[in-house]
Amino acid sequence: MRRPVQPVRTIHATHRPGKILGALALSLAAGGEQAADIDQLRAAPELFGLVASDATVSRFMGRIKDQPDAFAYGFATMTRSLRTKVWAAAGVRNPAQLATPADPLLIDIDASLVHVHSEKEGSAGTYKGGYGFSSMIAMADYGKGSGTGEVLAVHLRPGNRGANSANSHIEVLNQALAQLPDDFYDEHGNLMGEKILVRTVSAGSSREFLHHLDSLGIQFSTSYSLPVIKERFIRWIDEKKYWEPALSADGDLRDDAWVIDASKVLELKDYPSGTRIYLRAEPLHPGAKATLFDTDGNRVTAFLTNSPRFNVAFLDARHRARGRCENRITTLKNTGLGKLPYWSFAANQAWADLAMFAVNLVSLLQLAVLPGGHEAGCWDLKRWRYRLFSMAGKIVSGGRRRRLLIPVRAPGASLLCQLQKGIGTLFQRWRHGELAA
C-alpha cells in the first residue's frame, strides 16, 4: 500500500506547485538553462501573469529536495493525466487508439551520459574519464506524421552505472508504463502488452530484460552483438542470393543493403520463446574498420525481435527508425538535462523531470493542435525557439480586450495564429468536460 505523502507547498502559498512547474517548463522550452532564467517570463506580466520570484522557486526546489517521494508521485500523476487528455484530444491520431499488435506503440529506451562537477551528490566517474550521471531514458515514438514523440521517463543514475543493466532497463520501463493512459490496460487493470513494442540498442538485449518483457506480453526489437561464429556461416553471409533488399526510411527498396531472417542458422539459447534474429548487410561507411563479420566489403549487423509480423524488410526499417530517439535525447539535453544545476540528487532528478516536461509540451502541441502532415509537426524544439518563441510582438489593450500584435511577414506568424486558435478550441473542450480523464 502506498504511504501518504506530504504536500510540497506551504499552506498559505500564493504560487501553487503546478504554476511554478509550468513557468519553469516554459522557461526551459524557450531556451533557459537554470531556474533564474524564469525572469524572462517575469519581465512580461501582461502575457504570463504573476510569476514566482527567484526566492520562491528556490524554496520550492528546497522542499522537493526534502520530500522527493511527494514530488515524484505528484509529478507522475500530473503528467499522466495531462497525457491522457491531450492524446484523447488528438482524435484519430490518438497513439493509444492507433496501437495494435500489428502496429504497436513504440517505446525507445537508451542511456546517455550527463557530465557535471564531481562534487554533486550521486555523481561518479564515467567511462569517458569525466564525472556525471548515466541517465536512462524511455521515450514514446508514434511516427513522423504525428509529431516528434515524447519522453516518458528520465531516471538519473551514477555515472559509473553500465548501460547494459537489466535492472535499470526494467526500472525505467516501469516508470514509462505507469505514464500510459488507461487504453493500454483492460477492465481489470492488466497491461495489454501486445500493444507495445520496446526498442533498444544491444545494451538492452540481456536475457533477463527480454524475459521480463515477454512476461508482460510486450513485443521487443533490440540490437544484438553477433557471437563468434563458424567459418561456414561467414561464407553463407556472402551469398546474397538468399537475402532480400532492405527498405529506406521512406519505404523505398534499396539496391545496396540487404536483410535476412537468420533464425534457422543462428541458434538462440535461453531467450524468450518466439525470439528471432535478423541480419542486415550494407557497405562499410568511409573510414570504418572491418570486423570478422564484415565480409565482402559489407557491414553485417543483427537485431532480435518477437514481433508477430514476419516481413523482414519492414521489421528492419522499423528497428532502424530507433535512431529518432537520439534526436530526442539531444533535444532533452538542450532543454535542461545537459546542465543539472543543483547539488542535491533529488533536486537534479526533479530538474530532469522538468526538462522532460518542457520537451513534451511542444510534442503534445504537435500531436493535438496541429493537423496531420503539417510541416511543423516534425520540427525539433530548437526550430520552435527560433521561429516562434523568439518572435517579436507587442501587447495592446483597447475595447476591454487585450491583443498581441505580431509582424505579418514573420516566418511563423501564420503558425502562431493557427496554434492560438487550436489551443483556444482545446481549452473550450476541456472547460466543457470533453477531455476529462
Residue pairs with C-beta under 8 A, 6 or more apart in sequence:
2 73
3 69
5 67
5 69
5 70
5 73
5 74
6 67
6 70
7 17
7 70
8 17
8 60
8 63
8 64
8 67
8 70
8 71
8 74
9 16
9 17
9 60
9 63
14 50
15 50
15 52
15 56
15 60
17 60
17 74
18 78
19 52
20 52
20 56
20 57
20 60
21 75
21 78
21 354
21 357
23 38
23 41
23 48
23 51
23 52
24 35
24 38
24 57
24 354
25 354
25 357
25 358
25 361
26 41
26 48
26 358
26 361
27 37
27 38
27 40
27 41
28 37
28 335
28 336
28 354
28 355
28 358
29 335
29 358
29 359
29 361
29 362
29 381
29 384
29 385
29 389
30 40
30 385
30 389
31 37
31 385
31 389
32 38
32 40
32 336
33 336
33 339
33 341
34 339
34 341
35 54
35 57
35 58
35 61
35 341
36 54
38 51
38 52
38 54
38 57
39 54
41 48
41 51
42 48
42 51
42 53
44 395
45 51
46 395
46 402
47 395
47 404
52 60
61 342
61 347
61 350
62 347
64 71
64 346
64 347
64 350
65 342
65 344
65 346
65 347
68 346
68 349
68 350
71 346
71 350
72 349
72 353
75 350
75 353
75 357
76 175
76 178
76 179
79 179
79 357
79 360
80 178
80 179
80 180
80 181
81 437
82 364
83 150
83 179
83 180
83 181
83 360
83 364
84 181
84 182
84 437
85 430
85 435
85 436
85 437
86 364
86 367
86 368
86 435
87 94
87 95
87 96
87 181
87 367
87 368
88 94
88 181
88 435
89 368
89 426
89 429
89 435
90 146
90 367
90 368
93 146
93 367
93 372
94 183
95 105
95 140
95 142
95 146
95 367
96 105
96 180
96 181
96 183
96 184
97 183
98 105
98 142
99 105
99 183
99 184
99 195
99 196
100 195
101 194
101 195
101 219
101 308
102 308
102 309
104 194
104 195
104 196
104 197
104 219
105 140
105 142
105 180
105 184
105 195
105 196
105 197
106 140
106 141
106 142
106 197
106 199
106 318
106 321
107 138
107 139
107 140
107 141
107 152
107 173
107 176
107 196
107 197
107 198
107 199
108 138
108 139
108 140
108 141
108 198
108 199
108 200
108 322
108 324
108 325
108 328
109 136
109 137
109 138
109 139
109 169
109 172
109 173
109 176
109 198
109 199
109 200
109 204
110 136
110 137
110 139
110 200
110 201
110 325
110 326
110 329
111 134
111 135
111 136
111 137
111 163
111 168
111 203
112 134
112 135
112 137
112 329
112 333
113 126
113 128
113 130
113 132
113 133
113 134
113 135
113 159
114 132
114 133
114 134
114 135
114 156
114 333
114 337
114 338
114 340
115 126
115 130
115 131
115 132
116 123
116 131
116 132
116 133
116 340
116 348
117 123
117 131
118 131
119 343
120 131
120 340
120 342
120 343
120 345
120 348
121 343
121 344
121 345
121 348
122 133
122 156
122 158
122 345
122 348
123 131
123 132
123 133
123 158
123 159
124 131
124 132
124 158
124 159
124 160
124 161
125 131
125 159
125 160
126 132
126 134
126 159
126 160
127 160
130 159
131 159
132 159
133 156
133 157
133 158
133 159
133 340
133 348
134 157
134 158
134 159
134 160
134 161
134 162
134 163
135 154
135 155
135 156
135 157
135 337
135 352
136 154
136 155
136 157
136 168
136 169
136 171
136 172
137 151
137 153
137 154
137 155
137 172
137 325
137 328
137 329
137 332
138 151
138 152
138 153
138 172
138 173
138 175
138 176
139 149
139 150
139 151
139 152
139 325
139 328
139 329
140 149
140 150
140 151
140 152
140 176
141 149
141 199
141 321
141 322
141 324
141 325
142 149
142 367
144 324
144 377
144 378
145 372
145 373
145 377
146 366
146 367
146 372
146 377
147 363
147 366
147 367
147 370
147 377
147 378
148 324
148 327
148 328
148 331
148 362
148 363
148 366
148 377
148 378
148 379
148 380
149 324
149 325
149 328
149 363
150 359
150 360
150 363
150 364
151 328
151 332
151 356
151 359
151 360
152 175
152 176
152 179
152 180
153 172
153 175
153 176
153 179
153 356
154 332
154 337
154 349
154 352
154 353
154 355
154 356
155 168
155 171
155 172
155 175
156 345
156 348
156 349
156 352
157 168
161 168
162 203
163 201
163 203
164 202
164 203
164 204
164 206
166 206
166 208
166 209
166 212
169 200
169 203
169 204
169 206
169 209
170 209
170 212
173 198
173 212
173 213
177 184
177 191
177 196
180 196
184 191
184 192
184 195
184 196
185 191
185 192
186 192
191 216
191 217
191 218
192 217
193 213
193 216
193 217
193 218
193 219
194 217
194 218
194 219
196 218
196 219
197 218
197 219
197 220
197 221
197 307
198 204
198 213
198 218
198 219
198 220
198 221
198 222
199 220
199 221
199 222
199 319
199 322
199 325
200 220
200 222
200 223
200 322
201 222
201 223
201 322
202 222
202 223
202 224
202 225
204 220
204 222
205 222
205 223
205 224
205 225
205 304
207 270
207 271
210 220
210 222
210 271
210 272
210 275
210 304
211 272
213 219
213 220
213 272
214 220
214 272
214 273
214 306
219 305
219 306
219 307
219 308
220 304
220 305
220 306
221 303
221 304
221 305
221 307
221 315
221 318
221 319
221 322
222 303
222 304
222 305
223 301
223 302
223 303
223 319
224 277
224 302
224 303
224 304
225 302
226 266
226 293
226 300
226 301
226 302
228 292
229 266
229 293
233 265
233 266
234 292
234 293
234 295
236 242
236 265
237 279
237 281
237 293
237 295
237 296
237 300
238 295
238 296
240 258
240 281
242 260
243 258
243 259
243 260
243 281
244 258
244 259
244 260
244 312
244 313
245 253
245 254
245 255
245 257
245 258
245 259
245 313
246 253
246 254
246 257
246 258
246 259
246 280
246 282
246 313
246 316
246 317
247 253
247 254
247 313
247 314
247 316
247 317
248 254
248 317
249 317
249 320
249 321
251 317
253 313
256 282
256 283
257 280
257 281
257 282
257 283
258 280
258 281
258 282
259 278
259 279
259 280
259 281
259 312
259 313
259 316
260 278
260 279
260 312
261 276
261 277
261 278
261 310
261 312
262 277
262 278
262 279
262 302
263 276
263 277
263 278
266 277
266 302
268 275
268 277
268 304
271 304
272 306
274 306
275 304
275 305
275 306
276 304
276 305
276 306
277 302
277 303
277 304
278 302
278 303
278 304
278 305
278 312
278 315
278 316
279 300
279 301
279 302
280 300
280 301
280 302
280 303
280 316
280 320
281 298
281 299
281 300
282 298
282 299
283 297
283 298
283 299
284 290
284 294
284 297
284 298
284 299
285 299
288 299
290 299
293 300
294 300
303 316
303 319
305 315
305 319
307 315
309 315
327 380
328 359
331 359
331 380
331 381
331 382
332 355
332 356
332 359
334 381
334 382
335 355
335 358
335 359
335 381
336 351
336 352
336 354
336 355
336 358
337 351
337 352
337 355
337 356
340 348
340 351
340 352
341 348
341 351
342 348
342 351
359 381
362 381
362 384
365 419
365 423
366 374
366 376
366 377
366 378
366 379
368 422
368 426
369 419
369 422
369 423
369 426
370 376
370 377
370 418
370 419
370 422
376 384
376 415
379 387
387 411
387 412
387 415
388 412
388 415
388 416
388 419
391 406
391 407
391 410
391 412
391 413
391 416
392 406
392 407
392 410
393 404
393 405
393 406
394 404
394 405
395 402
395 403
395 404
395 405
396 402
396 403
396 405
397 403
406 413
406 416
407 413
410 416
426 435
429 435
